[in-house]
Amino acid sequence: MASAKSVEEVAVEVRAVLGRLRLPVSALASLKEGDCVEIERVTDAPVKVTFVVNDKPFAHATLERRESEHVAVVTATAHPLEKVAVFSKWRLNKERHHES
């Protein structure tokens, strides 16, 4: 069995979701490189980011500009027990993938 330290050092895939929208299938089918898709939001409101691991929200943040970079500043995270569940599911999925 892997030690706790080695599990903490494992990299997991995290998606940063900046927004959601609905598009008709015809619009999706016609998308091509360079197209711009308008995302509805209030222009003065901060851009909200949701970090997703294993299809579950893990943390929330706002997108900010600091010096010359854009950064996501974390505003809330999942409860510690929810975090354990997210990573346990990831570990189970990874183990099943290696068995096949």
C-alpha angles and dihedrals in degrees: 000000000000118000120247091248094056092049090053090055095054114111116230129194112256124188119208108210113200098179148333132232142169121240131175114251089246090060091049092048092052097048114122136175111291095025116135120221117199115228114202114235140128106270095221094049119095117257107255119218126196118198111213127197120179090354091300126112107251104172141357126220144164123239112239138171114239115182104311098339138078112230135181110232110205113234100173139003135200118273110272092251091051088052090054090050092051093052094041090055090048091051092049092049091048092049091050090049091054092048093058 
